[in-house]
Amino acid sequence: MSSQYGEVYSQWMQDPVSFWESQAAQIDWIKPWERAFAAEEGAYGRWFSGAQCNTSANCLDRHVGSGRAEQLALIYDSPVTGTKQRYTYAQLLEKVSQLAAVMAAHGVGKGDRVLIYMPMIPEAAMAMLASARLGAVHSVVFGGFAAQELATRIEDAKPAMIVSASCGIEPGRIVAYKPLLDEAIELSAHKPSCCLIKQREALNAELVPERDYDLEGLMREAARTGQSAAPVAVEATDPLYVLYTSGTTGQPKGVVRDNGGHMVALKWTMENFYDVKPGEVFWAASDVGWVVGHSYIVYAPLLHGATTVLYEGKPVGTPDAGAFWRVIAENNVVSLFTAPTAFRAIKKEDPNGEYLKKYDIGSLRSLFLAGERADPDTISWAEQLLEVPVLDHWWQTETGWCISGNPLGLGALPVKLGSATVPMPGYDVQVLDDAGHPVEAGVLGNIAVRLPLPPGCLPTLWEAEERFKDAYLSEFPGFYKTSDAGLKDEDGYLFIMSRTDDIINVAGHRLSTGAMEEVLASHDDVAECAVIGVSDKLKGQLPCGFVVLKSGVEREHSEIEKELVGLVRQQIGPVAAFKLVITVERLPKTRSGKILRGTMRSIADGQDYKMPATIDDPSILDEISEALEGYRSTS
């Protein structure tokens, strides 16, 4: 079918306020807004000013009241524990209402903060929804974060309560959360009044008297005595959550998400962008510690009346490269959203898709990729394997939903490999030079979004309005700075090439590391890669490529590396001065799958660096150091 995208985007452009007012009819409001957009409020304006609502009620109560009580709301699948649980909307509402009552009984009220430090278990999602029910502001910190990093977030958010678990479970190891939590509280100047701890069978934690409480026991007592908490009315502009993202100064930035605009935007995306209907099963293979988990494991599917999957496992190793196919087949998943890194891992272990042959994934209609640039080779491999649309899209923790993508629900647009397709309604995306002037089609520049930002995007940083303005709004007046670099082609398709920090300057030429990675990834023997700029006395910077080869490749590494240098010279040209490729076993990544290029660059340049809080396996940094030393010793 032909796409309605152009018509819908034009409707938004012509009257943005009316466009979002019409979408807001999909949400239940306790009190309607006085103004759909108040331009003078906040740093750039606020959406649905004067309205009152409750996010938890929109996710649960309204579906129970409108005939979805017995429909599945949440599927929990944990290959690391061998556990599967299913909750209907009625059952999830009951659990969330009980947990909210427990939290209220321990002093949590409207405006208080609740810090959630949990593994991927149902109680994590329940704690988020229970906080929202009470009008409290939750802040989810990725389970297993180091004590010092957790302490900084406790000190900044000042939570009245922390909800945690005794441990997390990774392939082959148990991560004890409670000692990390205890140390973090000890380090922090702010002390929460109480902690609710979910005891897991794999490891029982010791509870601190008069501070720690057994979550399971309190929930059983709440059920026995019929405790329940009703949803509390909050302002649409009140914060729903604070999600911390790394800051350049070392002090994390607390991205604020409001209640009203967040619901309106996410509800719109489920049908119009992801093409998912109420009652269907949607799976975002992420973690609730990241923005994808907030938006598309918990809130968007439940706002829409769909069924969501919460998966405690990995794309490979729990137990094999067929893990994703099993979950899709068993639960009739219609759409999967994950990071490109997950598919690169599957491709590395099972390049011919042998594991897929064991499962019937006929329910799957689409695969969406985001979180890291999706290289054309990975997209092509997934398309051939799955025989469904594979669509890259681009967004950020700060925006909470897609800036640029291919809106399947409006009718898919032609795919251009390497492009995140086109801006969504709400986003007027421009490519600017360093002076803030628009550049011509095909020219690399700074990607910025004309203000105001649409509903669902951050209105500020937690208790740091000036920092918000300095970080995002000051460099290009009238625009939100994304800190991503890329270009638009003559059709308006957006190509995100790299973070602006990853644009390298080779003898005065600004070059994108993403373009070089695209070339390296196209080689038949390469599973994944990363290109960084390393300091050079003569040219300022030179590109250095790190490659991980596919399983079973037996050719000499030096031979492959030589071919890769030739490919880059052939496709980008001698101007890239690309001469260095290093084969490694693994690339350092965050636990959400983003490659830590900045840290790799610091290692290559011999600079001091701070261990990234979100790193999946710190030992990989030693492997990168050794690989670089090995190269230097043989050069």
N, C-alpha and C positions, 0 to 999 in steps of 0.2 A: 504494500500500500504506500501511497505517497505520504510524506511526512507533514504533519501539522506544525512543525517547529517554527517555520518562518512566520506563520500567522500568529502563533502564540507569543513569540518573542516580540513581534510588532505590537501586539495588544499591550504587553508590559511596557514597552518603550513609550507608547502614546500616553498611557495613564498608569504609572506604577502604583499609585495608591489604590485606585479602583481595582487593579488587577489583584493585589494582595487582600483587599477587603473581600472580594468574591471568593478567594480561596479560604478565608477565615470562616466561612459558613460551614466548613467541614469539621470545625472544632466546637465543643460545647463550652459556652462562656457562662460564668456565674453572673457577671455584669458586663454589658457591652462596652466597647471603647467609646471614649469621648472624641478622640481623633485617631484615625488609623495610622497617621504619621505625624509626630510632633517634631518639627524641624529644629526647634530651639532647645530641645532637651538633649542632654548628653553631649558627647564630642562631635557627633554628626547627625543627631536626631534619634528618636526612639519610636518603635513600632507598637501600635495598639495601646496608646497612652490612656490611662483611666480604666481599662478593662480589668476584670478579675476572673481568675480561672484556677484550675488545679490539674497539673500534668498527670499525676497518678490516676485521677478519676477519669481522664480522657483515655488513658491506656487500658484501664480495667473496668471500672464501674459502668461506663456507658455501653460497653460491649455486652456485659452480663445483662444489663437492662434491656438491650435491643435484640436479644435472641442468640447471642454467641456464648452463653454460659458454658455449654458442654463442648464447645470447639477447643481444640488444642491451642494453647497460647505459647507454651515454652517446652522445647525438647532439650533435655540435658543428655549429652553423650560424652562419656569419659573413658576412652580406651586405656588411659593410664591407671584407672582403678577398676575397669571392667563394669562400670555402672551406667545404667540408662534410666532416666526418669522422665515422666511426662506430666505436665500440668495443664488442665483446662483453664479457661478464663475464670471460671468460678473458683477453682482451687487456688489459682495464683492470687486472686483478689483476697481470698480468705487468709492466705499466708502473709501477704503484704500488710493487710489490716491488722493482723496479730502482731507482726514485727513492729509496725508503727506504734501500736499500743504499748509494747515493751519499751520502745525508745522513749515515748512520752512519759512513761512511768519512771524512767531514769533521768528525766529533766530536759529532754530535747523538745524544743518548741520552734515556732515560726522564726525564721531568720538565723537560728543557730546553725553552726556547721557540724557536719558529720563526716569524718574521714573514713574511707573504706579501703582497707588494705587486704585484698582477698585474692585467692586463686579463682579459676574459672569454674565456679560452682553456682547452683541456683541462688544461694543466699546472697551472692554478690549483687545480682540483678534485683532481688527482693529488697536489699538494703537501699539501693538507689531509689526504687519506687516508694519505699516506706518513708524515706527522707522527704521526697517530693510531696507525699501525702500530708505530711505535717507542716509543709511550708519551710522545712529546713533546707539548707544548701549543702549538697554532698560534694565531696572532693575525693575522687577515686585515685589512689596511688597504686601503680602497677605492683602486684604481689612479688615479693622478693627483692624490692629495691633495697639498697644498702641503708644502714641505719642513719648515716649522716644525711643522705638525700631525703630520707623520710622525715628526719628531724627538721630540716629546713621547711618542709611543707607543713608540718605540724605547727611550727612557729609562725608561719605566714597566715595560715587559715584559722588558727586558734579554735580547733574543734572542741565542742562540748563532749563529744563521744567519738570513740574509734570502734569500728566494726572490723574484726579480723578473723583469722583462722590459725589453727595450730601449725599448719604447714601447707606448702604447695608441692606438687608432684611432677617431676620432669622425667623423661625417659632415663631410667637407670639411677635416679637419685631422688632423695627427698630433701626439700628446702625448708628448714625450720624457720617459720615466720616469727614466732613469739619472741625468741631471743633478740631478733632484729628490732621488733617493735619495742621491747623493754629498753633496749639501748637507745633507741631514738627518743623515747619519752624522757629518758635520763639526760640526753644531750640537749633537749629542747627547753627553753625558758618557760614555754607554755605547757601546762599539764592538763590533759583531759580529765573530766570528773569520773568517767568510767569507760571501760572497754568491754565489748561483747565479743566473746571468742567462740568460734565454731570449732569444736574438737573433731578431728578427722581420725579415722581408724589407723592410718599409717603412722601417726605420731600424736601422742597425747601431750599437751602443753601444761606446764605448771602455772596456775593462776595466782595473781597477786591479790591477797586479801583486801577487801573493801575498795578495790578498784576494778578487778576483772570478774566477769560473770560468764557462766556457761550459756551460750546462745541457745543451744538445743533445749536445755532444761527450761529456760525462760519461755521459749516458744511452746513447749508442751504444757506448761502451766497456764499460759495465755489461752490455749485451746481448751483446756479443762474447765477454766473459769469463764469462758465466753468473752474474753477481752477482745476489743476491736476498736480501731480508730477511724473516724470519719475524715474525709478530705477537708483540708483547711483552705479557705479562699486566700489567694495571693494576688498581688498586682501582676499584670502581664509583663511589666518591666522589672519585676523582682527577679533576683538570680535563682536559677534552678540548680546550677552546679558551677564549680570552679575546677578547671582541669589545668594542671601545671605542665608547661612545656619549657624546654631548656632555654635559658637566656644567655646572651653573649657575654654578660658580665659574671656569669656563674650563679647569679641569683635567679631562680626559676620564675617564669612569668605565669601568673594565674589568669588563664583565659576564662572570662565570665560568659555564661550562657543564660539568657533570660527564659521565662516560661512561655509567654504568649507567641512571640514571633517564631520561636524554636518549633513549637507544635505545628504552626501553620506551614512553615517551610518543609519540615520533614514529611508531613502528611501528603503534601503536594508531590514530593519526589517518588513516593512508593509506586503510585500508578503511572504518573506522567513520565518519570525517568526510568525506573527499574521495570516497569510493566508487570507489576505484581498486583493481583486482585486480593481483596479480603478473603480470608479462608485458605489461601495458598501458603506454601512453606518457603520461607526466605532464609538463606543462611549467609551471614557475614562471618567468615572464618578469620576472626581477629580476637582481640582481648578487651575486656571491659576497661582495662587501664588506659586504652588509647581512645581517641575520638571516634574511630570507626565503631568500636564496641559500644560507646555511649549512643551514637546516632542510629546504628543499624543492627546491633544485637538487641538492645533494650528498647529505645524509644520509638523509632519510626515503624517497625513492624507492628508493635502493640498499638500505637496510635491508629494504625490503618486497619486493625482487625485481622492481621495475618498471623501466621505461626512462625516463631523464630527458633533458631537452633543455637544452643550454647555448647560449644565443643571444647573439651579439655584434652587436647592432644596436639599433634604436629602433622604437617602434610606428609612427612616421611618418618619412619622409625617408631610409629605407634599403631600397628607394628611394622608397616611397610609403606611403599609408595602407592598403595591402593586405598589408603585410609579415607581420602576425600570421596572416592567413588562409592565406598561402602556407605558412608553417611548419606550421600545423595540418594542411593538406591533404597536404603531402608526407610527413608523418611519422605520420599517423593518431593525432594527439593526442586523448585522450578527455576530458581535463580541463585547463583553463587557469587559472592563478592569477597575477593581476597587480594593479597598483595602479589605483584609479579614474582617476588622472591619465592613464594610458595610454589608457583608453577615451575620456576627455574630449578628448585630442589627436586620436584617430581621428575622433571625432564632429565636431570642429571642421573637420577637413580634408575629411571625406566624410560629411556629415550624412545623406545618403540611402542610404549603403551601396553605392555603385556598384562599388567594388573587390571587394566580397564576391562579386558575381555571376561573377567570373572563376575562383572556386575552389570545389571540392567539400569542404566541411568536415563532411560527414555523420558522421564519427567522433566529433565533439565532443558530449559529454553534459552538460557543466557549465562554468560560469565562476564563479570565486571572486575576490572583490575584497577587498583589505585594504591597510593602510599609510597611508591617508588616508580620512576619512569619505566613504562612498559616497552621494552625493546621490540622492534618488529619481528625478530626471529622467534621470540617466545610467543607472541600473539599468533603468528602463522602456525607454529607447532601446536598450540592449543586449539586453533580453529580446525586443523586437519584431524586432530585426535577426537575432539568432542562433537564436531559437526553442528555447532551452534554459534550464534554471534558472540565474538569475544571483543569486548569494548573497554578501551582505556578511558579513564576519566580522572580529572584533577581537582583536588580540593585540599583544604588545610585544617589543622586543629582550630585555627581562628575562625574559619567560616562555618564549620560544622556540617556542611553539605556541599554538593558539587558546584564548582565554579564553571567548569567547562567539561562537556561530555557529549555522548551520543544518546539522545533521549528516546529510548526504545519504546516507551509508552505513547509517545507522540508520533511514532513511525520512524524507524531508524534512517539515518542519513548515510550516504556512502562512506565507507571507512577509508581513511588515509593512514597507512601504517606509520607509526611514529607521532601521530597527532592525537591530542585529547579532544578533537572535533571542535565544537563551537560553544560559546558562552551560553549559560542557562538564563532564563528570565530572572531579573534581579541584578545581573552582573553586566555592566558596561566595561568590557575589558579593553585596555589600550596597551600598546607597546611603546615605551618612551625611551629617549636617549638619556644620558646622565644629567642633562640640563632640564629634563621634564618635557621635551618636545616630542610629539608623535613621529615615529619613523615610518619609512615606506614598507610596503609588503615585502616579505622575504628578508628583512634586515633584523639582526639580533638586537634585542634591547631589554629593558626592565619592564616586567609585566606589572601593570597596576590596574586597579578597579576604581572607576569614577564613583565618588560618594553621592548619595548615601549608600551604604551596604544594605542588602536586602534583609528581610526577617531571618532570624536564625544565626546571623553572624555575631561575633563578639561586639558588645557595645563599649567595653572597656576592659582593663586588667584589674584584678582584685586589689582594691585599695591602692591603685597606682595609676590614676588618670593621666598625670603628666608623662609617665613612662609610656603609657599607651599612645599618647599623641606623638612623642618623640620616636618611638619604635616603628609606628605604622603610618602616621599622617603628615609628618613635618617635611619629609624629603621632597615629596611631590604634592604641593598644596592642591586640595580638591580631590585627591586620590588616596586610596589605600594601597600601600606598598606591599606586594606579596613576597618580596625578596627572592622571587624566581625570575630566571631569564629565559627568553624564548623569542618566537617570532610568529607573525600571522602571515598566511599566504594570501594570494589574490582572491580566494574564495571565503576568506574570513576564518579559516581553520587555524586553530591555535596549536603550536608546537612548543611544549615545555622542554627546554634543553638541559637545564641544570639550575641549582641554586646560584644566585648571583655571586656567592663566594667561590663557586666552582668554575666561573669563567676565568680562563687563564690568559695571560698577556705574553705572547711569544714575539719578541722583537717588535713590539708595537701593534701586533695583530691580536684582536680579541677573538678568542676561539672557545667553542663550547666543548667541554669534556663529554657531554651527552652525545654529541654527534660522533665523536671518536668511539665511544662505547657501543654505539649502534653498529659501527663497522666491525668491531671486534666480535660482537655477539653473533654476527652473520656467519662466522666461520663454523664449519661443520663440527669441529672438535671442541668448541668452547661452550661450557654450560652457563657461566656467568662471568662478569668482568666489572672492573672499575678503573676509571682513568682519573688521575690527580695531576695537579701542576706542582712540580718541584722547583726549588730555587736554582737559578743558573746565573753565574756572574756575567756571562756574555749576553744572553738573550732575555734575562729577567726571570722567565720561567720556561720549563720544558715539560711536555706531557710524559707521564709514566703510566703504563698500562699494567694492571694486575689481572691475570686470567685464571679461572678454575676450569679444568678440563672435564669433559663428560666421563662417566664411569666406563672403564673398558678401553680407553684410548691408550694405545701402546707405542705410538710414534715418539721419536725423540722430541723432548720439549724445545730444544734449540731450533729444530726444523720448523715447528709450529710457530714459534715466536718470530722467526724470520718471515714466514708467510704473513703473519699479522702486521708486521711493520710495512710490508709491501702493500697490503690491502689498504691501510690508512693513507699511505702516500698516493696510491692510485685513486681513491675515492674522495679524499679531502685535499690532497696536494702536498707538495714539499713545504708549503708555508706552515704546516702543523709541526714541522721539525720532530716528527714522531719516530724515535729510534729505540725506545726502551720498553720491552715487555718482560714481565716477570711472572712465571707460573707458580701459583701457590695452591695449597690444598683447600683453603677456606678463606672467605672474606669476613672481616669483622662487621657485625651488624647489631642494630638494636633488636630488642625482642619483638618488635613489630615488623622487622625485615628490612629496615633502611640501612644501607651501607654507610659506614662511618668514614666518609672520605676526608673530612676535616682532621680527624685523628690520624689517619694514614698520612696525610700531608705533613702534620707536625712531626711524625716519626721520620719521614723521609728527609725533612729539613733539619733534623737534629734538634728540634725545639722541645721544651718542656710541655707536657700536656696533662690534663686532668682526666683520670679514668672516667669515661662516660657512664653516667648513672644507669642508662638504659641498655648497656651492652649485654649481649646474650652470653658470650663466653670470653672473658678477659684474656685467656691464654692465646687467643688468635692474634692479639697484638704482638706477642712475643714471636709468633711465627712470621709476621710481617717484618719485624725488625731483623730476624735472622735471614729472611729472604733478601732484604736490602743489603745486609752485610755481605752475604754470599755474592751478590751482584758486584758490589764495590771491590771485593777481593779478587774477582776474576776479570774486572775491567782494565 
